[in-house]
Amino acid sequence: MKRIKILLYTLLAPLFFLTACQDDNYELGRMLDKSEIKFRVEQPRNIDPGGNTVILINETPGTLSMWDYGTGRSDRRVDTVRFAFQGEYVIKFSAATAGGIVEMDPVTIQITQDNLNYVDDPLWAALSGGVGSEKTWILDIEAKYFDGPLYFYGTDNGWEGACMKDGGDCWNWNPDYAGNTWLMEAGDYGTMTFNLKNGPFVTVEHKMLPNRGTERGTYFLDVNSKTLTMTDATPLHNSGNDGCVAAWGNIKLLSLTESAMQLAVLRTSCEGPALLVYNYVSKEYSDSWVPEEPAETGPDEGFDPEFAPGQLLNMLTGGASSGRVWNLDASGNPVDWIVGGKGWTESAASSSDWGWNTSWETAVASSWIRFDRFGGTQNYTRHQKGTTTTGTFALNEETNEITLSNNTLLQNPDSWMNPTTNTLKVVKAFPDDFQTKGIWFGTSYDAGKDEWLAFHYVIP
């Protein structure tokens, strides 16, 4: 009933508006008599000898069309419908007039031959299993293929998530269900079966929506516009969003393969306009799915390195009576959060802009640090923006800690990450390949999370 009211309002609103603007009499206009309504249903045999192409024409000015042609509905003044399967079809037409809806006598047409070219497409086969077959889908509530059963997209996103309008409402949020179970109740939502057995029919068993129960209807897949229309049935969905969508049967197809499908409906109320994208897997895929064994991965290469006596000192300085310059890896991967021995950044872009940013690039340009053993002393020098500061350093080989006397790593006072500590921890290092892989100096540590903030220095 709610759907019918919405449709009537949509169709009649322009007529009401015209009437209201003419005077202050808010009564409805005159309802036309059936004899005043003119419409045609044509089957041009030059297009299809079997009459598969049917043209619907509303010839009554000032009215809005309401077509029901058995496998779908339309509100166009002129529309073309193509029936793939032979059989008898009933075309129902109603005209929305200023005074109300005028329902015309139905027209029965005969399709005398199949024309399977209208359903001969890989997307039709992926959806239904092909002509003479059926295919059953379920919500991916167990995240067997997607990260979860429900995503959110902008109203102008379309096939494969592409933005269909320049400057349009395009965005997406793909929450993982494991961390967002509030999205929808866990459970068996039922099945959705599309078939092409003498017609495009769909049966939806809503196990979590007793108010809908089992729905049987028809569908049409437009492979060009990547849209799916369902008539007298709605896709599997959750109760929390049941009242948030005005037209469950008007669906955008975001993706469709043999195993997985994404159907998007427009949320028109609740939290405002957005595409609710429901993720499905075929029942065959679900039944044969075997969870992957979680990969057992250890810490990053070089984490918590072990050095032979004197090896770390030689790596830092280059050897006795030598010095070695190190640069912050600004053009590579300069900073990382290393949690449980595993880092997550791959480049400067990984932490942009909250971490690494242009202020860092400016601050460390043409700057360097040097460890040396000139004059038999362990010296540390920082050269930054034309200013050179010098001091000494001490090394604890048992803990791989370096203590700088009144000095620090390269600075950026404009950043929350600015390393002001003068005690550094060698978190990651590569004794046999430090020339190319560099060294990671940890500057702060959260023991509760086993988490290091570390800066990456390399040899220029």
FENDA-V187705 format. One record per residue. N is the residue number from 1. RES is the residue in one letter. PHI is phi as a letter, one per 30 degrees, with the letter a starting at -180 (NA if undefined). OMEGA is omega in radians with two decimals (none if undefined). D_LAST is the distance of its C-alpha to the last C-alpha in Angstrom with 1 decimal. Layout:
# FENDA-V187705
N:RES:PHI:OMEGA:D_LAST ; N:RES:PHI:OMEGA:D_LAST
This chain:
# FENDA-V187705
1:M:NA:3.14:73.3 ; 2:K:d:-3.11:70.2 ; 3:R:d:-3.13:68.8 ; 4:I:d:3.13:72.1 ; 5:K:d:3.13:72.2 ; 6:I:d:-3.13:68.7 ; 7:L:d:-3.13:69.6 ; 8:L:d:3.12:72.9 ; 9:Y:d:-3.13:71.3 ; 10:T:d:-3.10:68.6 ; 11:L:d:-3.02:71.3 ; 12:L:d:-3.06:73.9 ; 13:A:e:-3.14:71.7 ; 14:P:d:-3.13:71.8 ; 15:L:d:3.08:75.6 ; 16:F:e:-3.08:76.1 ; 17:F:d:-3.13:74.0 ; 18:L:d:-3.13:76.1 ; 19:T:d:-3.10:79.3 ; 20:A:d:-3.08:78.2 ; 21:C:d:-3.05:77.3 ; 22:Q:d:3.14:80.8 ; 23:D:a:-3.10:82.8 ; 24:D:c:3.10:83.0 ; 25:N:d:-3.02:84.7 ; 26:Y:c:3.07:82.2 ; 27:E:d:3.10:84.3 ; 28:L:d:3.08:82.9 ; 29:G:d:-3.08:84.0 ; 30:R:d:3.03:86.4 ; 31:M:d:-3.13:85.7 ; 32:L:d:3.02:86.4 ; 33:D:d:-3.13:88.9 ; 34:K:e:-3.12:87.9 ; 35:S:d:-3.13:89.9 ; 36:E:c:-3.13:87.7 ; 37:I:c:3.14:84.5 ; 38:K:c:3.06:83.6 ; 39:F:b:-3.13:81.0 ; 40:R:b:3.01:80.5 ; 41:V:b:-3.04:79.0 ; 42:E:c:3.08:78.7 ; 43:Q:b:-3.12:77.8 ; 44:P:d:-3.09:77.3 ; 45:R:d:3.09:78.3 ; 46:N:d:3.08:76.7 ; 47:I:d:3.11:73.3 ; 48:D:b:3.11:74.2 ; 49:P:e:-3.13:77.6 ; 50:G:d:3.13:77.5 ; 51:G:i:-3.06:77.0 ; 52:N:d:3.10:73.5 ; 53:T:d:-3.09:72.3 ; 54:V:b:3.14:74.0 ; 55:I:c:-3.13:73.8 ; 56:L:c:-3.04:74.6 ; 57:I:b:3.01:76.0 ; 58:N:c:-3.07:77.1 ; 59:E:c:-3.05:79.6 ; 60:T:c:-3.13:80.6 ; 61:P:d:3.05:79.3 ; 62:G:i:3.12:78.1 ; 63:T:b:3.06:77.3 ; 64:L:c:-2.99:74.2 ; 65:S:d:3.02:74.0 ; 66:M:b:-3.11:73.8 ; 67:W:c:2.96:73.7 ; 68:D:b:-3.04:73.7 ; 69:Y:c:3.01:73.7 ; 70:G:j:3.10:73.4 ; 71:T:c:3.13:69.9 ; 72:G:l:3.14:68.5 ; 73:R:b:-3.12:69.3 ; 74:S:a:3.02:68.7 ; 75:D:c:3.14:69.5 ; 76:R:d:3.08:69.1 ; 77:R:d:3.06:72.1 ; 78:V:b:-3.14:71.6 ; 79:D:b:3.10:69.6 ; 80:T:c:-3.12:69.4 ; 81:V:c:3.13:69.4 ; 82:R:b:3.14:69.0 ; 83:F:c:-3.10:70.6 ; 84:A:d:-2.99:69.4 ; 85:F:c:3.09:72.3 ; 86:Q:d:3.13:76.0 ; 87:G:k:-3.14:78.3 ; 88:E:c:-3.12:80.1 ; 89:Y:b:3.14:78.1 ; 90:V:c:3.12:79.4 ; 91:I:c:3.11:78.0 ; 92:K:c:-3.14:78.6 ; 93:F:b:3.00:78.4 ; 94:S:b:3.13:78.8 ; 95:A:c:3.07:78.6 ; 96:A:d:-3.13:77.4 ; 97:T:c:-3.13:79.9 ; 98:A:d:-3.11:80.3 ; 99:G:c:3.14:83.0 ; 100:G:k:-3.08:81.2 ; 101:I:c:3.06:80.4 ; 102:V:c:-3.10:82.8 ; 103:E:c:-3.09:82.6 ; 104:M:c:3.09:83.9 ; 105:D:d:-3.12:85.5 ; 106:P:d:3.10:83.0 ; 107:V:c:3.12:82.8 ; 108:T:c:3.13:82.7 ; 109:I:c:3.12:81.0 ; 110:Q:c:2.99:81.0 ; 111:I:c:-2.96:78.0 ; 112:T:c:-3.14:79.6 ; 113:Q:b:2.96:76.7 ; 114:D:d:2.93:73.2 ; 115:N:b:-3.02:70.3 ; 116:L:d:3.05:67.3 ; 117:N:d:-3.10:65.1 ; 118:Y:d:3.08:64.6 ; 119:V:b:-3.12:62.9 ; 120:D:c:-3.12:61.4 ; 121:D:a:3.14:57.7 ; 122:P:e:3.14:54.9 ; 123:L:d:3.06:54.6 ; 124:W:d:-3.14:58.3 ; 125:A:d:3.14:58.0 ; 126:A:d:-3.11:55.0 ; 127:L:d:-2.94:56.9 ; 128:S:c:-3.04:60.3 ; 129:G:j:3.11:60.1 ; 130:G:j:-3.10:61.8 ; 131:V:e:3.14:65.5 ; 132:G:i:-3.07:67.9 ; 133:S:b:3.04:65.3 ; 134:E:b:-3.11:63.9 ; 135:K:b:-3.08:60.6 ; 136:T:c:-3.12:60.1 ; 137:W:b:3.05:57.1 ; 138:I:b:3.05:56.2 ; 139:L:d:-3.13:53.9 ; 140:D:d:-3.09:50.6 ; 141:I:d:-3.12:51.2 ; 142:E:c:3.09:49.7 ; 143:A:h:3.12:46.4 ; 144:K:d:-3.14:46.8 ; 145:Y:b:3.10:45.1 ; 146:F:c:3.07:43.8 ; 147:D:d:-3.14:42.4 ; 148:G:l:-3.05:45.8 ; 149:P:d:-3.01:49.1 ; 150:L:b:3.02:48.5 ; 151:Y:c:3.13:45.7 ; 152:F:b:3.14:45.9 ; 153:Y:b:3.06:45.2 ; 154:G:d:-3.05:45.9 ; 155:T:d:-3.12:49.3 ; 156:D:c:3.01:47.8 ; 157:N:d:-3.12:45.7 ; 158:G:b:-3.06:47.2 ; 159:W:e:-3.12:46.8 ; 160:E:h:3.08:43.5 ; 161:G:i:-3.09:42.7 ; 162:A:d:3.06:42.3 ; 163:C:d:-3.03:43.1 ; 164:M:c:-3.09:46.4 ; 165:K:b:3.11:46.7 ; 166:D:e:-3.12:44.4 ; 167:G:i:-3.06:43.6 ; 168:G:d:3.13:45.6 ; 169:D:d:-3.03:45.6 ; 170:C:b:3.12:42.9 ; 171:W:a:3.04:41.0 ; 172:N:a:3.01:41.1 ; 173:W:b:-3.08:41.0 ; 174:N:c:-3.06:41.1 ; 175:P:d:3.02:41.9 ; 176:D:d:-3.03:41.9 ; 177:Y:d:-3.11:45.5 ; 178:A:e:-3.13:44.7 ; 179:G:c:-3.10:43.2 ; 180:N:b:-3.09:45.7 ; 181:T:d:3.09:49.1 ; 182:W:d:-3.10:50.7 ; 183:L:e:3.13:50.4 ; 184:M:a:-3.09:53.4 ; 185:E:d:3.06:55.6 ; 186:A:d:3.12:54.9 ; 187:G:l:3.12:57.7 ; 188:D:c:-3.07:59.3 ; 189:Y:d:3.11:59.5 ; 190:G:j:-3.04:61.6 ; 191:T:b:3.10:61.3 ; 192:M:b:-3.03:61.2 ; 193:T:c:3.06:62.7 ; 194:F:c:3.07:62.7 ; 195:N:b:3.04:65.1 ; 196:L:b:3.12:66.4 ; 197:K:c:-3.10:69.9 ; 198:N:i:3.11:72.3 ; 199:G:l:3.11:70.1 ; 200:P:d:-3.09:66.9 ; 201:F:c:-3.13:67.8 ; 202:V:b:3.07:65.7 ; 203:T:b:-3.12:66.6 ; 204:V:b:3.10:64.6 ; 205:E:c:-3.10:65.5 ; 206:H:d:-3.12:64.3 ; 207:K:d:-3.11:64.5 ; 208:M:c:3.12:62.8 ; 209:L:b:-3.10:64.8 ; 210:P:d:3.10:68.5 ; 211:N:d:3.10:69.4 ; 212:R:c:3.11:68.2 ; 213:G:i:3.13:69.1 ; 214:T:c:3.14:69.2 ; 215:E:c:3.10:68.8 ; 216:R:b:-3.11:69.9 ; 217:G:a:3.13:69.1 ; 218:T:b:3.14:67.7 ; 219:Y:b:3.03:64.4 ; 220:F:b:3.13:63.0 ; 221:L:c:3.07:59.5 ; 222:D:c:-3.04:58.4 ; 223:V:d:-3.14:55.8 ; 224:N:d:-3.13:55.0 ; 225:S:d:-3.10:54.5 ; 226:K:h:3.07:53.1 ; 227:T:b:3.12:55.7 ; 228:L:b:3.08:58.1 ; 229:T:c:3.08:61.5 ; 230:M:c:-3.12:63.4 ; 231:T:c:-3.13:67.1 ; 232:D:i:3.04:69.0 ; 233:A:a:3.13:66.1 ; 234:T:b:3.13:62.8 ; 235:P:d:3.08:59.5 ; 236:L:e:3.14:58.8 ; 237:H:a:-3.06:57.5 ; 238:N:c:-3.10:57.6 ; 239:S:d:-3.10:60.4 ; 240:G:d:-3.13:58.1 ; 241:N:c:-3.02:57.4 ; 242:D:e:-3.13:60.9 ; 243:G:c:-3.07:62.2 ; 244:C:c:-3.05:59.0 ; 245:V:b:-3.11:59.3 ; 246:A:d:-3.04:62.2 ; 247:A:b:-3.14:62.0 ; 248:W:d:-3.09:60.7 ; 249:G:d:3.11:61.9 ; 250:N:c:-2.89:59.7 ; 251:I:b:2.94:56.4 ; 252:K:c:3.06:53.1 ; 253:L:c:3.14:51.6 ; 254:L:c:3.05:47.9 ; 255:S:a:3.12:47.4 ; 256:L:a:3.05:49.8 ; 257:T:b:3.10:49.3 ; 258:E:d:-3.01:51.5 ; 259:S:c:-2.95:50.2 ; 260:A:b:-3.08:49.2 ; 261:M:a:3.07:50.3 ; 262:Q:b:3.13:49.4 ; 263:L:c:-3.08:52.3 ; 264:A:c:3.06:51.8 ; 265:V:b:-3.08:54.6 ; 266:L:d:3.01:54.7 ; 267:R:d:-3.05:55.1 ; 268:T:c:3.12:57.6 ; 269:S:b:-3.10:58.3 ; 270:C:i:-3.06:57.1 ; 271:E:c:3.07:53.5 ; 272:G:j:-3.04:53.6 ; 273:P:d:3.06:52.8 ; 274:A:a:3.02:50.2 ; 275:L:d:2.98:50.2 ; 276:L:d:-3.06:50.9 ; 277:V:c:3.13:49.3 ; 278:Y:c:-3.07:51.1 ; 279:N:c:-3.09:49.4 ; 280:Y:b:2.95:51.7 ; 281:V:b:3.08:51.6 ; 282:S:d:3.14:54.4 ; 283:K:d:3.10:56.7 ; 284:E:d:3.11:56.2 ; 285:Y:d:-3.12:52.4 ; 286:S:d:-3.09:53.0 ; 287:D:d:-3.09:55.6 ; 288:S:c:-3.08:53.4 ; 289:W:d:3.09:50.2 ; 290:V:b:-3.11:48.7 ; 291:P:d:3.11:46.0 ; 292:E:d:3.04:42.7 ; 293:E:d:3.14:41.9 ; 294:P:e:-3.12:39.1 ; 295:A:d:3.10:36.0 ; 296:E:d:-3.11:35.2 ; 297:T:c:3.12:31.5 ; 298:G:c:3.13:29.8 ; 299:P:d:3.11:26.8 ; 300:D:e:3.01:23.3 ; 301:E:e:3.08:21.6 ; 302:G:i:-3.12:20.0 ; 303:F:d:3.13:22.2 ; 304:D:h:-3.00:23.7 ; 305:P:d:3.04:22.1 ; 306:E:c:-3.10:24.1 ; 307:F:b:2.96:22.8 ; 308:A:d:3.13:24.7 ; 309:P:e:3.11:25.6 ; 310:G:i:-3.06:22.7 ; 311:Q:d:3.13:20.2 ; 312:L:d:3.13:18.4 ; 313:L:d:3.11:18.4 ; 314:N:d:3.13:16.9 ; 315:M:d:-3.12:14.2 ; 316:L:d:-2.96:13.3 ; 317:T:c:-3.07:13.9 ; 318:G:j:3.11:13.5 ; 319:G:k:-3.13:17.3 ; 320:A:d:3.13:20.2 ; 321:S:h:-3.13:19.9 ; 322:S:b:3.07:16.1 ; 323:G:b:-3.13:13.2 ; 324:R:b:3.12:9.7 ; 325:V:c:3.11:7.3 ; 326:W:b:3.08:6.5 ; 327:N:c:2.98:6.2 ; 328:L:d:-3.00:9.2 ; 329:D:d:-3.02:9.0 ; 330:A:d:-3.11:11.3 ; 331:S:c:-3.14:11.5 ; 332:G:c:-3.12:12.1 ; 333:N:b:-2.91:14.2 ; 334:P:d:-3.04:13.6 ; 335:V:b:-3.11:17.0 ; 336:D:a:2.88:19.8 ; 337:W:c:-3.09:23.3 ; 338:I:c:-3.04:23.8 ; 339:V:c:-3.13:27.6 ; 340:G:h:3.13:29.2 ; 341:G:i:-3.10:26.1 ; 342:K:b:3.06:25.3 ; 343:G:d:-3.13:22.9 ; 344:W:b:3.14:23.8 ; 345:T:d:3.10:21.0 ; 346:E:c:-3.12:19.3 ; 347:S:a:3.09:17.3 ; 348:A:d:-3.13:17.4 ; 349:A:d:-3.10:20.8 ; 350:S:d:-3.11:22.2 ; 351:S:c:3.12:22.7 ; 352:S:d:0.16:23.2 ; 353:D:c:-3.09:25.0 ; 354:W:d:-3.13:26.2 ; 355:G:c:3.10:22.9 ; 356:W:d:-3.11:19.8 ; 357:N:a:-3.07:20.9 ; 358:T:d:3.13:20.6 ; 359:S:d:3.07:21.0 ; 360:W:d:3.14:17.8 ; 361:E:e:3.13:15.9 ; 362:T:d:-3.04:17.7 ; 363:A:d:-3.02:17.3 ; 364:V:c:3.13:13.5 ; 365:A:d:3.11:12.8 ; 366:S:h:-3.13:11.1 ; 367:S:c:-3.10:11.0 ; 368:W:a:2.97:9.2 ; 369:I:b:3.13:10.9 ; 370:R:b:2.93:11.4 ; 371:F:c:3.12:13.8 ; 372:D:b:3.12:15.7 ; 373:R:b:3.13:19.1 ; 374:F:d:3.12:20.1 ; 375:G:i:3.11:23.9 ; 376:G:i:-3.14:24.5 ; 377:T:c:3.09:23.5 ; 378:Q:d:-3.03:20.9 ; 379:N:c:3.07:19.1 ; 380:Y:b:-3.13:17.0 ; 381:T:b:3.03:15.7 ; 382:R:c:3.11:14.9 ; 383:H:c:-3.06:14.2 ; 384:Q:b:3.10:15.3 ; 385:K:h:3.06:17.2 ; 386:G:i:-3.14:18.0 ; 387:T:c:-3.13:19.2 ; 388:T:c:3.06:18.1 ; 389:T:b:-3.08:19.7 ; 390:T:b:3.11:20.0 ; 391:G:a:3.13:21.7 ; 392:T:b:3.06:21.8 ; 393:F:b:3.07:21.2 ; 394:A:b:-3.05:23.5 ; 395:L:b:3.04:22.9 ; 396:N:c:-3.06:25.6 ; 397:E:d:3.14:25.1 ; 398:E:d:-3.10:28.0 ; 399:T:c:-3.08:26.6 ; 400:N:h:3.11:22.9 ; 401:E:c:3.12:22.9 ; 402:I:c:3.10:21.0 ; 403:T:c:3.14:23.0 ; 404:L:c:3.12:21.5 ; 405:S:d:3.09:24.2 ; 406:N:h:-3.13:24.8 ; 407:N:a:-3.08:21.2 ; 408:T:b:2.92:19.3 ; 409:L:d:3.10:16.0 ; 410:L:e:-2.96:15.1 ; 411:Q:c:2.93:18.4 ; 412:N:b:-3.08:20.3 ; 413:P:d:-3.13:24.0 ; 414:D:d:-3.08:25.1 ; 415:S:c:3.07:24.1 ; 416:W:d:-3.12:26.1 ; 417:M:d:-3.03:23.0 ; 418:N:e:-3.06:21.9 ; 419:P:d:-3.11:21.0 ; 420:T:c:-3.13:23.4 ; 421:T:d:3.05:23.8 ; 422:N:c:3.01:22.8 ; 423:T:c:-3.08:23.3 ; 424:L:c:3.07:20.6 ; 425:K:c:3.05:21.3 ; 426:V:d:-3.05:19.0 ; 427:V:d:3.08:20.4 ; 428:K:b:3.08:18.3 ; 429:A:a:-3.01:16.3 ; 430:F:b:-3.03:16.2 ; 431:P:e:-3.09:17.1 ; 432:D:c:-3.09:17.3 ; 433:D:b:-3.09:14.3 ; 434:F:d:-3.12:11.7 ; 435:Q:d:-3.12:9.0 ; 436:T:c:-3.05:9.5 ; 437:K:c:3.04:11.4 ; 438:G:i:-3.06:9.8 ; 439:I:b:3.13:12.5 ; 440:W:c:3.10:15.1 ; 441:F:c:3.07:16.6 ; 442:G:d:-3.08:20.1 ; 443:T:c:3.06:21.5 ; 444:S:a:-3.02:25.1 ; 445:Y:b:3.03:27.4 ; 446:D:c:-3.06:30.7 ; 447:A:d:-3.12:32.7 ; 448:G:d:-3.12:35.4 ; 449:K:c:-3.06:33.2 ; 450:D:h:-2.93:30.7 ; 451:E:b:3.13:28.0 ; 452:W:c:2.82:24.6 ; 453:L:c:-3.02:22.4 ; 454:A:b:3.10:18.9 ; 455:F:c:-3.05:15.4 ; 456:H:c:3.08:12.4 ; 457:Y:c:-3.10:9.2 ; 458:V:b:3.09:6.2 ; 459:I:d:-3.08:3.8 ; 460:P:d:none:0.0
